[in-house]
Each structure stands twice: as C-alpha cells, then as structure tokens.
Amino acid sequence: MLTWLLSWILVPDYAALPVLQRLGAVAATVVVGVLAFLLGKFNYLFLTCADFDVSGNNSPAHCARGEPFHRR
C-alpha cells in the first residue's frame, strides 16, 4: 500500500500514461517490493549483528555473529 501511495504521489498523471507504461510502473513497484522483502528476510546472509549495533538498531534474533562489514 505504501509503494502504491508513493507511486501515486510521484507520478500524478499515472492515468494518462499508455497501458504498457502503466504495467511497467506496476511491475517495477512489485519487483522493488519483493526485493526489499527478500533483503529483509535473508539479511543474515550478508549482515552481522555488529552491523546492527553500529547503526544503532536492535539486532534481530537470526543475525550472524561477527565483525561489522567494512568496504575497502
């Protein structure tokens, strides 16, 4: 619902778009929503408990133990 509302605000002329572009916008919104869900669901594959501690958030129950991830 939130992604639909955000899309409605960002593209106020949605109804004026051709059907193919409307379907493309809906598909992009669905893909982003599914990817966000999967990243949240499987965060233990690439985030450690220390990453949550460093950011100031509570660590989820299924996070991996270890050092925070640092990009170099």
Backbone as CSV, one residue per row, in Angstrom:
resi,resn,N_x,N_y,N_z,CA_x,CA_y,CA_z,C_x,C_y,C_z
1,MET,0.828,-1.187,0.000,0.000,0.000,0.000,0.877,1.257,0.000
2,LEU,1.968,1.193,0.775,2.860,2.345,0.847,3.525,2.618,-0.497
3,THR,3.955,1.570,-1.196,4.588,1.785,-2.502,3.586,2.324,-3.510
4,TRP,2.336,1.887,-3.426,1.310,2.408,-4.333,1.089,3.895,-4.062
5,LEU,1.003,4.281,-2.795,0.796,5.679,-2.437,1.969,6.530,-2.895
6,LEU,3.172,6.057,-2.694,4.356,6.792,-3.133,4.362,6.943,-4.656
7,SER,3.999,5.887,-5.367,3.922,5.966,-6.825,2.866,6.966,-7.271
8,TRP,1.764,6.989,-6.582,0.672,7.907,-6.925,1.113,9.363,-6.734
9,ILE,1.901,9.620,-5.695,2.381,10.976,-5.436,3.456,11.367,-6.450
10,LEU,4.368,10.453,-6.764,5.466,10.775,-7.671,5.043,10.849,-9.132
11,VAL,3.999,10.114,-9.507,3.511,10.119,-10.896,2.026,10.505,-10.869
12,PRO,1.734,11.797,-10.711,0.327,12.205,-10.586,-0.488,11.964,-11.866
13,ASP,0.157,11.891,-13.018,-0.555,11.662,-14.284,-0.536,10.187,-14.672
14,TYR,-0.546,9.310,-13.695,-0.489,7.872,-13.947,-1.595,7.426,-14.886
15,ALA,-2.804,7.920,-14.693,-3.944,7.511,-15.517,-3.778,7.930,-16.977
16,ALA,-2.969,8.950,-17.233,-2.768,9.427,-18.602,-1.689,8.632,-19.338
17,LEU,-0.954,7.791,-18.648,0.103,7.003,-19.291,-0.508,5.915,-20.175
18,PRO,0.201,5.535,-21.244,-0.253,4.394,-22.034,-0.259,3.120,-21.179
19,VAL,-1.079,2.162,-21.573,-1.257,0.942,-20.788,0.066,0.223,-20.559
20,LEU,0.904,0.128,-21.565,2.172,-0.574,-21.429,3.076,0.088,-20.387
21,GLN,3.102,1.415,-20.371,3.912,2.119,-19.374,3.326,1.973,-17.976
22,ARG,2.007,1.938,-17.866,1.377,1.718,-16.556,1.739,0.336,-16.019
23,LEU,1.686,-0.675,-16.887,2.056,-2.026,-16.469,3.530,-2.095,-16.077
24,GLY,4.360,-1.382,-16.796,5.781,-1.324,-16.457,6.016,-0.679,-15.097
25,ALA,5.276,0.377,-14.799,5.403,1.041,-13.498,4.949,0.120,-12.372
26,VAL,3.867,-0.606,-12.592,3.372,-1.550,-11.585,4.386,-2.679,-11.394
27,ALA,4.930,-3.183,-12.488,5.912,-4.270,-12.405,7.162,-3.813,-11.660
28,ALA,7.627,-2.609,-11.934,8.807,-2.091,-11.239,8.536,-1.951,-9.748
29,THR,7.356,-1.488,-9.393,6.989,-1.351,-7.987,6.935,-2.704,-7.298
30,VAL,6.386,-3.704,-7.967,6.300,-5.045,-7.395,7.697,-5.645,-7.232
31,VAL,8.550,-5.480,-8.224,9.912,-6.022,-8.158,10.677,-5.391,-6.996
32,VAL,10.591,-4.077,-6.847,11.286,-3.404,-5.746,10.739,-3.882,-4.403
33,GLY,9.428,-4.040,-4.297,8.829,-4.526,-3.053,9.279,-5.930,-2.704
34,VAL,9.325,-6.812,-3.692,9.758,-8.195,-3.456,11.235,-8.229,-3.069
35,LEU,12.061,-7.453,-3.746,13.483,-7.406,-3.407,13.700,-6.871,-1.992
36,ALA,12.960,-5.851,-1.608,13.077,-5.304,-0.246,12.678,-6.354,0.784
37,PHE,11.613,-7.095,0.519,11.191,-8.153,1.432,12.272,-9.225,1.561
38,LEU,12.817,-9.654,0.429,13.837,-10.704,0.450,15.120,-10.245,1.150
39,LEU,15.513,-8.998,0.938,16.687,-8.479,1.634,16.470,-8.461,3.141
40,GLY,15.275,-8.109,3.578,14.967,-8.124,4.999,14.884,-9.531,5.559
41,LYS,14.311,-10.427,4.797,14.133,-11.807,5.245,15.468,-12.543,5.369
42,PHE,16.361,-12.302,4.437,17.631,-13.024,4.396,18.821,-12.132,4.736
43,ASN,18.613,-11.148,5.636,19.703,-10.232,5.977,20.859,-10.938,6.668
44,TYR,20.613,-12.087,7.264,21.686,-12.808,7.956,22.739,-13.330,6.985
45,LEU,22.444,-13.360,5.702,23.414,-13.837,4.720,24.504,-12.805,4.434
46,PHE,24.231,-11.528,4.688,25.216,-10.511,4.359,25.398,-9.460,5.441
47,LEU,24.634,-9.515,6.544,24.809,-8.589,7.657,25.120,-9.365,8.930
48,THR,25.955,-8.777,9.767,26.256,-9.391,11.056,25.548,-8.610,12.152
49,CYS,25.517,-9.175,13.343,24.910,-8.483,14.487,25.617,-7.156,14.747
50,ALA,26.925,-7.130,14.523,27.700,-5.907,14.743,27.263,-4.787,13.802
51,ASP,26.819,-5.120,12.592,26.331,-4.101,11.663,25.110,-3.389,12.245
52,PHE,24.236,-4.136,12.888,23.055,-3.541,13.501,23.438,-2.699,14.711
53,ASP,24.406,-3.188,15.502,24.859,-2.439,16.672,25.499,-1.117,16.270
54,VAL,26.319,-1.142,15.227,26.992,0.066,14.752,25.966,1.101,14.277
55,SER,24.901,0.641,13.637,23.890,1.569,13.117,22.949,2.071,14.197
56,GLY,23.015,1.482,15.388,22.154,1.925,16.471,20.826,1.201,16.526
57,ASN,20.666,0.150,15.744,19.425,-0.627,15.731,19.573,-1.867,16.601
58,ASN,18.453,-2.424,17.008,18.470,-3.680,17.744,18.826,-4.819,16.792
59,SER,19.608,-5.759,17.269,19.989,-6.914,16.458,18.820,-7.885,16.367
60,PRO,18.492,-8.367,15.154,17.442,-9.376,15.039,17.919,-10.710,15.600
61,ALA,16.985,-11.572,15.896,17.304,-12.850,16.523,18.153,-13.742,15.612
62,HIS,18.014,-13.619,14.300,18.696,-14.534,13.377,19.918,-13.922,12.698
63,CYS,20.506,-12.889,13.297,21.679,-12.286,12.655,22.919,-13.146,12.897
64,ALA,23.889,-12.999,12.022,25.130,-13.774,12.115,26.105,-13.049,13.052
65,ARG,26.790,-13.796,13.861,27.792,-13.214,14.762,29.050,-12.887,13.964
66,GLY,29.711,-11.823,14.333,30.953,-11.466,13.653,31.198,-9.978,13.655
67,GLU,32.283,-9.595,13.006,32.676,-8.195,12.902,31.782,-7.472,11.905
68,PRO,31.630,-6.136,12.048,30.841,-5.397,11.056,31.518,-5.419,9.690
69,PHE,30.716,-5.327,8.670,31.211,-5.335,7.298,31.804,-3.976,6.976
70,HIS,33.022,-3.945,6.446,33.680,-2.690,6.055,34.040,-2.766,4.578
71,ARG,33.657,-1.737,3.849,34.048,-1.668,2.428,35.424,-1.072,2.331
72,ARG,36.202,-1.577,1.431,37.544,-1.029,1.223,37.750,-0.713,-0.208
